[in-house]
Amino acid sequence: MKIVIVILALMTGMGASIKQSAKEMEQVKKRLELNEYKSYPNLLPEVEIVAPAIK
């Protein structure tokens, strides 16, 4: 019975560790993507005016 509890505790601990690692990897990925955008000079959206001119 003790071995079952130990195995269950190990599996729970490993699952929590993997979940935390996945969350941290996602945050690192977001930070790296934002850092890539810093090298671009201007990221303003391009706007096209489609309304008719008022005369």
Secondary structure, DSSP 8 states (H G I E B T S, - for coil): -HHHHHHHHHHHHHHHHHHHHHHHHHHHHHHHHHHHHTTSS---------S----
